[in-house]
Amino acid sequence: MTTRSNLIKTPLILLCLSVCGVASGEVSLFDGKTLDGWDGNRAVWRVEEGAITGGSMQGNPNNEFLTTDKRYRNFILNLDYRIVGSDGFVNGGIQFHSERLKDPAYEMIGYQADAGPERSGNLYDESRRRKALVEADKMLVAQIEKPGDWNRFEIRCEGPRIRITLNDRLVADYVEKDPAIPLEGLIALQIHGDNKAIASYRNISIEVLPDDASAEETKHPASSKLGLEAVPGGFSEIEKPDDETLAAAQFAVSARDPNLKLKDIEKIEKQIVAGTNYRLTIMVSDHGKDRRALALVLRKLDGQHVLTSWRWVEGASSDAKK
């Protein structure tokens, strides 16, 4: 027999799954109490205040990683991170499509979503190419990241395409061109060595996507919901300003100083997320003197503009592109 109370409970349970905890389709990788399902140096890694915590303010001599027991290929990984520290290279990160090395045994090889001062949001290739494959826009990260506090990563892997979202803003979008690079492996949490620092991670969940999933078949949730398309590389350069670009540039100039006058737009870079970011290199007249500036403007979904960053650039010249 179906009662009225049973009919009420069902939608309430579904609602709680979607907004109170892990969303439908996601699986938690951390129970908030133990390191069950994870492998690593228990002298370095522990659970403190509901978060997986690694490192020490007394010093960390080398990199340390806590890895999942399971391997993953295509997925959407969500987690919170917090990096605090003083001396040395204060840094952490999230490895994926990675493997442990045998020499040294504490190291890993593979992709990393970097976390730490000057590097948060970068896609780094740990122990392999040893460089940032994508560098997140520093001005954008400075606006959205909360140093020393909790921040949210979404790491999305679909075939050769990798996207990293920091606090709901796309900061890295990369497509692997080398067919020799593995597109599956372990996930791991890092505390970097050569510092006095602590890395903490919580609210860790994963949604496993089909093995044959591709970026074309499975769109970014925010992009699908808002009818937007993510731009490869985070920002992409466009050749000519349209009306929206011109409006963004004029807004940036007037918001900076009503006495400035826009003379030219030299370079336009555009990023579409929940709204549109414009990174503009512009030439303005500042009381009769030509000056070059780099401005970051957000055009919100309601059409309103926000000037999120402005920086004067030395070496202004009069040979601006027409």
VEXDREN-2710 file (C-alpha; in Angstrom, 1 decimal):
% VEXDREN-2710
k/r/px/py/pz
1/MET/0.0/0.0/0.0
2/THR/1.3/3.4/-0.9
3/THR/0.8/6.0/1.8
4/ARG/0.8/9.8/1.5
5/SER/3.9/9.9/3.7
6/ASN/5.8/7.6/1.4
7/LEU/5.0/9.8/-1.6
8/ILE/6.4/12.8/0.3
9/LYS/9.6/11.1/1.5
10/THR/10.7/10.0/-2.0
11/PRO/11.2/13.5/-3.5
12/LEU/12.7/14.7/-0.3
13/ILE/15.3/12.0/-0.4
14/LEU/16.1/12.8/-4.0
15/LEU/16.3/16.5/-3.2
16/CYS/18.7/15.9/-0.4
17/LEU/20.9/13.7/-2.6
18/SER/21.2/16.6/-5.1
19/VAL/21.7/19.6/-2.8
20/CYS/22.7/18.3/0.6
21/GLY/25.4/15.9/-0.2
22/VAL/27.0/14.0/-3.1
23/ALA/25.0/14.5/-6.2
24/SER/23.3/11.6/-8.0
25/GLY/25.9/9.7/-10.1
26/GLU/28.8/10.6/-7.8
27/VAL/30.5/8.4/-5.4
28/SER/32.4/9.6/-2.3
29/LEU/36.1/8.7/-2.1
30/PHE/36.5/9.8/1.5
31/ASP/34.3/8.9/4.5
32/GLY/35.4/11.9/6.5
33/LYS/36.9/9.7/9.2
34/THR/39.4/7.2/7.9
35/LEU/41.9/6.7/5.1
36/ASP/40.1/3.6/3.9
37/GLY/40.5/3.3/0.1
38/TRP/43.7/5.3/0.1
39/ASP/47.4/4.3/0.2
40/GLY/50.3/6.3/1.4
41/ASN/52.7/7.1/4.2
42/ARG/50.6/7.1/7.4
43/ALA/53.3/9.0/9.2
44/VAL/52.6/11.9/6.8
45/TRP/48.9/11.5/6.0
46/ARG/46.0/11.5/8.6
47/VAL/42.5/12.7/9.1
48/GLU/42.0/16.0/10.9
49/GLU/38.6/17.8/11.4
50/GLY/37.0/15.8/8.6
51/ALA/39.7/16.4/6.1
52/ILE/42.6/14.3/4.7
53/THR/45.7/16.2/5.9
54/GLY/49.3/15.8/4.9
55/GLY/52.6/17.5/5.8
56/SER/53.9/19.4/8.8
57/MET/54.7/22.9/9.9
58/GLN/57.9/21.4/11.2
59/GLY/59.1/20.6/7.7
60/ASN/58.5/18.2/4.7
61/PRO/61.8/16.8/3.3
62/ASN/60.3/15.5/0.1
63/ASN/57.1/15.1/-1.9
64/GLU/54.5/12.7/-0.5
65/PHE/51.4/11.4/-2.2
66/LEU/48.3/9.6/-0.9
67/THR/46.8/7.5/-3.8
68/THR/43.4/5.9/-4.4
69/ASP/43.3/2.1/-4.3
70/LYS/41.4/2.2/-7.6
71/ARG/42.4/3.4/-11.1
72/TYR/40.3/5.8/-13.2
73/ARG/40.0/6.7/-16.8
74/ASN/37.2/9.1/-17.6
75/PHE/35.6/10.9/-14.7
76/ILE/34.6/14.1/-13.0
77/LEU/36.4/14.6/-9.7
78/ASN/35.3/17.2/-7.2
79/LEU/37.1/18.2/-4.0
80/ASP/38.0/21.0/-1.7
81/TYR/41.6/21.9/-0.9
82/ARG/43.4/24.2/1.5
83/ILE/47.2/24.9/1.4
84/VAL/48.8/26.7/4.4
85/GLY/52.5/27.2/5.1
86/SER/55.4/29.5/5.7
87/ASP/58.9/28.5/4.6
88/GLY/59.9/27.0/1.3
89/PHE/57.9/25.9/-1.7
90/VAL/54.4/25.9/-0.2
91/ASN/52.5/23.7/-2.6
92/GLY/50.2/20.7/-3.1
93/GLY/48.0/19.3/-5.8
94/ILE/45.9/16.5/-7.2
95/GLN/47.5/13.8/-9.4
96/PHE/45.4/11.9/-11.9
97/HIS/46.1/9.4/-14.7
98/SER/49.2/8.8/-12.6
99/GLU/51.5/6.0/-11.4
100/ARG/53.9/5.7/-8.5
101/LEU/57.6/5.6/-9.3
102/LYS/60.0/3.0/-8.0
103/ASP/62.9/5.3/-7.6
104/PRO/62.3/7.4/-5.6
105/ALA/59.3/5.5/-4.2
106/TYR/57.7/8.6/-2.8
107/GLU/57.4/10.2/-6.3
108/MET/54.6/9.9/-8.9
109/ILE/54.4/10.5/-12.6
110/GLY/51.4/11.9/-14.4
111/TYR/49.1/14.9/-14.6
112/GLN/48.6/17.2/-11.7
113/ALA/46.1/20.0/-10.9
114/ASP/48.5/22.3/-9.1
115/ALA/47.5/24.1/-5.9
116/GLY/49.6/26.7/-4.1
117/PRO/50.8/30.3/-4.4
118/GLU/51.4/31.4/-8.1
119/ARG/50.5/27.9/-9.4
120/SER/46.9/27.1/-8.4
121/GLY/44.9/25.9/-11.4
122/ASN/47.9/25.0/-13.5
123/LEU/47.9/21.7/-15.3
124/TYR/51.4/20.3/-14.5
125/ASP/53.1/17.2/-15.9
126/GLU/54.8/15.6/-12.8
127/SER/58.0/13.7/-13.3
128/ARG/57.5/13.4/-17.1
129/ARG/57.6/16.6/-19.1
130/ARG/58.2/18.5/-15.8
131/LYS/56.4/21.7/-16.9
132/ALA/53.0/23.3/-16.8
133/LEU/51.0/22.2/-19.8
134/VAL/48.5/24.9/-19.1
135/GLU/49.2/28.0/-17.0
136/ALA/46.0/29.3/-15.4
137/ASP/45.5/33.1/-15.8
138/LYS/47.1/34.6/-12.7
139/MET/44.9/37.6/-12.6
140/LEU/41.8/35.5/-12.7
141/VAL/43.1/33.1/-10.0
142/ALA/44.0/36.1/-7.8
143/GLN/40.3/37.2/-8.0
144/ILE/38.7/33.8/-7.3
145/GLU/41.0/31.8/-5.0
146/LYS/41.0/32.2/-1.3
147/PRO/44.7/31.7/-0.1
148/GLY/45.0/29.7/3.1
149/ASP/41.2/28.9/3.0
150/TRP/39.1/26.2/1.4
151/ASN/38.8/26.3/-2.4
152/ARG/37.0/23.9/-4.8
153/PHE/38.4/22.0/-7.8
154/GLU/36.6/20.1/-10.5
155/ILE/38.8/18.0/-12.6
156/ARG/37.1/16.5/-15.7
157/CYS/38.8/13.9/-17.9
158/GLU/37.2/12.7/-21.1
159/GLY/39.5/10.8/-23.4
160/PRO/42.5/13.1/-24.2
161/ARG/40.7/16.3/-23.0
162/ILE/41.3/17.6/-19.5
163/ARG/39.5/20.5/-17.9
164/ILE/40.1/22.1/-14.5
165/THR/37.6/24.4/-12.8
166/LEU/38.6/26.4/-9.7
167/ASN/35.8/27.8/-7.6
168/ASP/33.4/27.4/-10.6
169/ARG/35.6/29.1/-13.1
170/LEU/37.4/27.3/-15.9
171/VAL/41.1/27.8/-15.5
172/ALA/42.6/25.0/-17.7
173/ASP/41.5/23.2/-20.8
174/TYR/43.9/20.9/-22.5
175/VAL/43.9/18.2/-25.2
176/GLU/46.7/15.6/-25.1
177/LYS/48.3/15.1/-28.5
178/ASP/50.8/12.5/-27.6
179/PRO/49.3/9.0/-28.1
180/ALA/52.0/7.5/-25.8
181/ILE/50.7/9.3/-22.8
182/PRO/48.4/7.1/-20.6
183/LEU/44.9/8.3/-20.2
184/GLU/44.1/6.3/-17.1
185/GLY/45.7/5.7/-13.7
186/LEU/45.7/6.5/-10.0
187/ILE/44.3/9.7/-8.4
188/ALA/46.5/11.1/-5.6
189/LEU/46.7/14.0/-3.1
190/GLN/50.1/15.7/-2.7
191/ILE/52.0/17.7/-0.1
192/HIS/55.1/19.1/-1.8
193/GLY/58.6/18.7/-0.2
194/ASP/61.1/21.4/0.8
195/ASN/58.7/23.5/2.9
196/LYS/56.9/23.9/6.1
197/ALA/53.4/23.4/5.0
198/ILE/50.1/21.4/5.4
199/ALA/47.8/20.4/2.6
200/SER/44.2/19.4/3.4
201/TYR/41.5/17.9/1.2
202/ARG/37.8/17.2/1.9
203/ASN/34.4/16.6/0.2
204/ILE/36.1/14.3/-2.3
205/SER/33.7/12.6/-4.8
206/ILE/34.0/11.2/-8.3
207/GLU/31.6/10.5/-11.1
208/VAL/32.9/7.8/-13.4
209/LEU/32.2/8.4/-17.1
210/PRO/32.0/5.7/-19.8
211/ASP/35.3/4.4/-21.1
212/ASP/34.4/5.7/-24.5
213/ALA/33.3/9.1/-23.3
214/SER/34.6/12.1/-25.2
215/ALA/34.4/15.8/-24.7
216/GLU/32.0/16.1/-27.7
217/GLU/29.6/13.5/-26.2
218/THR/29.7/14.7/-22.6
219/LYS/29.6/18.5/-22.2
220/HIS/30.6/20.4/-19.1
221/PRO/27.5/20.6/-16.8
222/ALA/27.7/24.4/-16.5
223/SER/28.1/24.8/-20.2
224/SER/25.1/22.5/-21.0
225/LYS/22.9/24.2/-18.4
226/LEU/23.7/27.7/-19.5
227/GLY/24.0/27.0/-23.2
228/LEU/27.7/28.0/-23.2
229/GLU/30.7/26.3/-24.7
230/ALA/34.0/26.1/-22.9
231/VAL/37.0/27.7/-24.8
232/PRO/40.0/25.4/-25.2
233/GLY/43.0/26.7/-23.2
234/GLY/40.8/28.8/-21.0
235/PHE/41.3/32.0/-23.1
236/SER/41.3/32.1/-26.9
237/GLU/42.4/35.1/-28.9
238/ILE/40.0/36.7/-31.3
239/GLU/41.0/39.0/-34.2
240/LYS/38.4/41.8/-34.3
241/PRO/36.3/43.4/-31.6
242/ASP/32.5/43.0/-31.8
243/ASP/30.0/45.1/-30.0
244/GLU/30.2/43.1/-26.8
245/THR/34.0/43.4/-26.7
246/LEU/33.9/47.1/-27.3
247/ALA/31.4/47.5/-24.5
248/ALA/33.6/45.6/-22.2
249/ALA/36.6/47.7/-23.1
250/GLN/34.7/51.0/-22.7
251/PHE/33.4/49.8/-19.3
252/ALA/36.9/48.9/-18.1
253/VAL/38.2/52.3/-19.0
254/SER/35.4/54.3/-17.4
255/ALA/35.4/52.1/-14.3
256/ARG/39.1/52.6/-13.9
257/ASP/39.0/56.4/-14.3
258/PRO/36.2/58.5/-16.0
259/ASN/38.9/60.8/-17.3
260/LEU/40.5/58.1/-19.4
261/LYS/39.7/57.7/-23.1
262/LEU/39.8/54.5/-25.0
263/LYS/42.0/54.8/-28.1
264/ASP/42.5/51.3/-29.4
265/ILE/42.0/47.6/-28.5
266/GLU/45.3/45.9/-29.3
267/LYS/44.6/42.4/-28.2
268/ILE/41.4/40.5/-27.3
269/GLU/41.2/37.2/-25.4
270/LYS/37.9/35.6/-24.5
271/GLN/36.9/32.9/-22.1
272/ILE/33.3/31.6/-21.8
273/VAL/32.2/30.1/-18.5
274/ALA/29.2/31.2/-16.4
275/GLY/29.4/34.5/-18.3
276/THR/32.2/35.8/-20.4
277/ASN/35.7/36.9/-19.3
278/TYR/37.5/39.5/-21.6
279/ARG/41.2/39.9/-21.2
280/LEU/42.0/43.1/-23.1
281/THR/45.2/44.8/-24.0
282/ILE/44.1/48.4/-24.6
283/MET/45.6/51.8/-25.4
284/VAL/44.1/54.7/-23.5
285/SER/44.7/58.4/-23.4
286/ASP/45.6/59.4/-19.8
287/HIS/45.4/63.3/-19.7
288/GLY/46.9/63.4/-23.2
289/LYS/49.5/60.7/-22.7
290/ASP/49.2/57.3/-24.4
291/ARG/49.3/54.4/-21.9
292/ARG/48.9/50.7/-22.4
293/ALA/46.9/48.6/-19.9
294/LEU/45.8/45.0/-19.4
295/ALA/42.3/44.7/-18.2
296/LEU/40.2/41.7/-17.1
297/VAL/36.4/42.3/-17.5
298/LEU/33.6/39.8/-16.6
299/ARG/30.4/40.2/-18.5
300/LYS/27.8/38.4/-16.4
301/LEU/24.8/36.5/-17.7
302/ASP/22.5/39.4/-17.0
303/GLY/24.7/41.6/-19.3
304/GLN/26.3/43.6/-16.4
305/HIS/30.1/44.2/-16.4
306/VAL/32.6/43.9/-13.6
307/LEU/36.2/45.1/-13.8
308/THR/38.1/42.4/-12.0
309/SER/41.6/43.5/-12.7
310/TRP/43.6/46.4/-14.2
311/ARG/47.3/46.7/-14.7
312/TRP/49.4/49.3/-16.4
313/VAL/51.9/47.9/-18.9
314/GLU/55.2/49.6/-19.4
315/GLY/56.4/50.4/-22.9
316/ALA/53.3/52.1/-24.4
317/SER/53.8/52.9/-28.1
318/SER/51.8/54.6/-30.9
319/ASP/52.1/51.7/-33.4
320/ALA/48.9/50.0/-32.2
321/LYS/47.2/47.5/-34.5
322/LYS/44.4/49.0/-36.5
END
